[in-house]
Amino acid sequence: MTSVRRWFGGGAERPAPSRPAPPDVPATPSAPPTDDHAVGRMLDAVGALVHLVGKYALDTDTRDASGVRRQADRWRRHLTTGLALPTDDDGDAETATVRGGGLGERDWEGAVRFASTERRVEHAYATKTLEELRATVWALVHGLHDAVGAEAAAHDRSREVVGRLHAAVAESSPEQMRQAAQAAVGELGALLAARAPEREGRIAELGREVAALGAALEEARREGMTDALTGLGNRRAFDESLAHAVALHGLWGQRTCLLLLDLDHLKALNDREGHAAGDAALQRVAGQLSRTFLGRTDVVARIGGDEFAVLLRETSVQDGVRMGERLVAALAGATSVSVGVAALRAGETAARWTERADAALYAAKRDGRGRVSTGG
C-alpha cells in the first residue's frame, strides 16, 4: 500500500510499529508524539481540501453540484477518520469503494481520482460555456463591422453622385444641370431602394444575435442564482435581495420581514437513513415554502445546508410570525422546522438584521424546536 507520506509531500517512510511488549514492560511508541501531531495536521489539511472541492462545486450539463458535495463529504470522513467509504451511487464505479481502517488502508489514490475528475469536468464545462459566449460576442462584432462597411460604401457612392451634381451646377448650362439632377435623383433613389431590404435584414439579424446573447447571459445569471437541489434562490440571490430591501427601507421606509428557518435533526436523518432521505426532506420544505409564500415580491432562498430564508415586503413582524406558524403547521408530521422572525428597523444594517433573525431562530430551537420565535 502506498505510504501516506508519498501523498503528503514525500519524505521518509514511517517505521513499522514495534511488536507488542511483554505485560511487565511498557510498550515503546512507534513514533514520537510530534510525528503523530504532524500526521494529524496533514489529515486536517487533506480534509479541508476535499471539503473545498465539494463546497465550490459547479452545476454542469452532466453533474449536479449537490451530488459532488455529498461525494466530497464521504471522502473527507473516510480520509480523516478512517471510516469505510460508503458505496457512491452518484460517482464513478472506480471510486465506489468501501475501504476503511488505518492510514495505510485508506483509499488515497481514489481520493485523488475523485478530486481530479471533478476539476476536469468543471474545467471542461466552464471552457465550453466561455467559448460559446465568446463566439456569440465575436459574431456580433463581425456583424456590426459588416454593417458599418456596407454603410460606408453606400455613403461613398452617394458622395460621388452629389459631387457630380455639384460640378454640373457650377459649370454646366441649365439643360445640363437639369439632366444631371435627374440622373442624381435616379441613382440616389436606386441606391436607397437597394439598401433598404439589406439594411432591414441586417438589423433583424443583429437583433436576433443580441437577443440570443442576452438570453444566454440571463440564463447564466439565473443558474448562478438558483440552488440546484431545491430550485429556490441560493445564497447569492438572498444576499442581493437583502441589500435591496435595506436600501428600499432607507429611502421610503418600506416594511420588510425576514424569516430564517432550518430543519430540525437533519444530521440525525442523514446518519440514520442516508443523504437521499435528507435531500428529500430539504425538497419537501422547499416545496412547502413555495406554496406558502406566494406574493409577487416574496423572496424564498436556500442559504445553507439545512437553512432557508424568506423576505416578505410590506409585512409586519406579526404577519411574519403568522406565516411562519402556517409553514410549521403545514410541515408537521413530515418534517420539523424552527423559524426565527425579525422586521427590519430604521437605520439597521443587513448584518444586524440577520443576526436578530438568527438569534430568534436559535431561541425557537432552544424552546423545543418545531416552533416560531421573534426577534422583534
N, C-alpha and C positions, 0 to 999 in steps of 0.2 A: 504494500500500500504506500502510495506516495506520502512522504513526510509532510506534515503541516507546515514546516518551516520553508519548504520549497515554494508553497503558495504565498507565504508572508514575507518574501523578500530574500530568500537564500539563507546562508549561514550554516553552521554545523548542525548535524542531526542531534536530537536529544538522545542521551544514553538510555539504553533499555532499562526498565525498572529492575531493581535488585530482587533476588529471591527472598521470600518471607524469612525473617529471622526467627530463631527459637524463641519460645514464650518468655524465657527469662532474660532475653537480650533485646533492648529497644531496637525497633526497626530503623534502618538507615534510609532517609528520604532519597528518592532517585534524582532530585534536582533541588537546588537551594530555593527558598521561598521567593527570592527576587525573580527567578525564572518563571515560576508559576504565575506571578503577578504580571509579568510581561506577556505571557500567553493569554491571560485574561483580558488584558488591554487590547491585544490583537484581535481576539474574538469579538470584543465590543465594537472595534472598528469595522470588522467584516460585517457584523450585524447591521451597523449603521449604514454601510454602503449598500447592502442588499435592500434595506428598508427604503433608501432613496430611489432605487430602481423602480420600486412599486409606487412610491409617493408621487413621483413626477412622470408616471406612465401616461402615454397619449392614446386616445382612441384612434385606431386606424381603420382602413377598409377591411381588414382581416382579423383584428384583435380588439377586444374590449378592455379599456383601462382597468375596470373593476376586477376583471379576471386576473390581470397581471398583478394587481395589488394583492390579491389572495395568494397567488403563487409566491410572490416575494415574501409574504408573511410566513408561509410554510418553510421556505428556505432559511429565513432568518432564525426561526426557532430550532430548526434542525442543526444549523451550523453552530449556534451559540450555546445550545443546551444539550445537544446530543439526542434529542427526541427523534424517533423514527419519522421519516418524511412521508406523510400520507400520499396515497395514490392520487395523482393530479389529473383530474378529468379534463381540465382546461389546457393542459400543456402538451408538449410533445411526448411520444411514447418513451423516448430515450431518457427523459428526466422523471419518469413515473417510477420512482424508486421508493423502497421502504427501509433503506439502510439507516441505522442509528448507532448509538454507542459512543465509544471514546473518540479522541481526535483522529486516530488513525483509521477509524471505521466510518467517518463521516464522508459524504459524497462531495468532496471539494471540486472534482472535475465537473460533476453535474451542475454545481452552482455556477461555475464559470461559463458552462454552455448556456445555462438559463439567462444570465446577465448579458452575454454577448449576443444571443439570439434576439432578445428584446431590443437591444440597442440597434441591431442591424435592421429589424423590421421597422422601427420608428424612423431610423435614418432614411430608409428607402421611401417610406411614405411621405416624410417631410420633403425630401428631394423631389419626388414626383409632383407633389402639390405645388411647390415653388416653381418648378419648371412649367407647369400648366399656367400658373398665374403670369409668369414671365412671358410665355408665348402669347397670351392674350394681350398683355400690355404692348408688346412689340408689334402685334398685328394692328393695334390701334394707332401706334406711332407711324407705321408704314402707310396705313390708310390715310391719315392726315397729310403725310408727305405727298402722296399721290394726288390728293385733292388740291393741295396748295400748288403743286406743279401744274396741274391742269388749268387752274385758275390763272396762274402766271402766263401760260401760253396763250390763253384766250385774251388776257389783258394786253399782251404784246401785239396780237393781231388787231385788236381794237385800236390801239395807239397808231398802228401803221395806217389803218383806214382813215382815222381822224387827221393824221399827218398829211395824207394825200388831199383830203378835203381842204385843209388849211392852205396848202400850196395853191390849190385851184382858186380859192377865194382871193389870194394875194396877187396872182399873176394872170388869171385867165379872164376871158370875156364872159358876159352874163350867161350866154348859152353853155359855155364850157363849165361854168360854176353850177348851172342847173343840172347838167349831166353828171358832174362829179358828186353832187349832193344826192341825186337819185341812186347812183352806184353805191355811195357810202351807206345810205339807208338800207339798200338791199343787202349789202354784205353784213352790216351790223344785225339786221333782222334775222338773217340766216344763221349767224353766229349764235345769237341768243336762243333761237329755236333749237339749234343743235345741242347747246349746252344745257338746256332746261331738263330734259329727261336724264341726262348723265348726272347732273348735279343732284337731282332729286333721288336718283338711285343710290348715289354715293352717300348722300346724307342718311338715307334709310339704312344702308349697310353699316355706316358708322354708329348709327343709333342702336342697331342690334348688337354690335360689338360692345358698346358702352353698357348696354343693359345686361349682357352676359357677364361682363366684368363685375358690374355692380352686384349681380345675383351671386356670383362666386365669392365676392368679398363678404356679402351679408351672410351667406351660408357658413363661411369660415368663422365669422364673428358669432353666429348663433351657436355653432358647435362648441366654440370656445367658452360660451356662457351657459352650457347645458350639462347637467350631471348625467353621465351615461347610464347609470343603473336605474334611476327613477324618472328621468325625463324632466325633472324640475330644473329651475335655475341652480347654478353652482355658486361657490363662494365668491367668485369674481362678480357674478351678476348681483348677488346680495350686497356686496360692498359698494358697488356702483349705485344701486338703488338707495342704500342707506345714506350715502353722501348727498344724493338728490333730495331726499326727504329733509335732511338737516338744512340744506340751502333754501328749500321752499318754506320751511318753518321760519327761518331767519328773515326772509323777505316779506311773507304775508301771514305768518302765524298759523300756517296750515297744521291742524291737529293730525298727529300720526302716532299709532300704537305699534309697538314691537312685541312679538311673541317669540320666545325661544323655547324649543322643546327637544327632548331626546327620548329614545326608547329605554324603558326600564329593563334591566337584566339582559341586554343584547349579548354581552360577552358570555354569560351563562348559556344562552340559547345556542350560540356558535359552538361552544365547547361540548354541549350535550348532543346537538343534532346536526352540527356541521354548518359551514358558511352558506350553503344553499338555503337552509332554513332562515338564517339571519338575513340574507338578501331578500327572501320572500317577505319577511316582516317589514323591512325597510320599504319595499314596493307597496305593501299594504297601507302603511302610514302615508306614503306619498299620494296614493290614490285617494285616500280619505281627505287629505289636505286639499287636493284639487276639487273635491266635491263640496267641501265645507266653505272654502274661501273663493267665491265666485265673482267678486267685484272686479270691474274692468281695470282698476288701478291696484288691486291686491297683488303683492309680490310674494311668491312662495319659493323657497330655495332649500336645498340640502347643503349645509355649510361644513359638515364634517362627517366622520364615520357613521355615527348614530344621531347626529344633531341636525335639526331643521330650524328654519326661521320664517316668520311671516311678518310682512309690513302692511299695515292697514291704514290708509289715508282717510282723513276726515272721520276718525274713530276715537272715541273716548276710552279711557282705561276700563271703565265699567263694561262697555260693549266688547272690548278686547277680552276681558275675563269671561264674559258670557259666550263668546265664540270659542274660546279655549275649552270651556266646560262642555260645549256641544261636541267638540272634537274628541275629548276624553271619553264622553259617553258613547259616541259612535264606535270607538275602537274597543270598548270594554268587552272582555271575554275572548278577544283575539290577540290584541297587543296592548300593553300598558305603556302610556306615555306620561311624562311630567312636563308641566308648562309653566314658564315664567313670563309675566306680562309687565311692560313698562311703557308709559306715554312719554313722548319727547317733551322736555321742559325748555323754557325760554333760555337761550344762550348756552345750551348744553352741547357738548361735542358728541360726535358719533361714538367715540370710545367710551365716554362716561355713560351714555345712554345704554350701550350694550352691556356694560358692567352691571348696571342696575337690573336689567332684564335677566342677566346670568345669575345674579345673586338671588333673584326671585325663583328662578328655576331650581337652584340648589335648595332653597327653602322648601319648595314643593316635594323634592326628593327626601329631604330630611324629615318632613312631616308625614311620610308614609307612601310616597310615590302615587302615581295614577291620579294626580290632582293638579289644580291650578293655584298659583300664588302670584301676588302682585308686588311690584317694586314701586308703585305709585305712578 
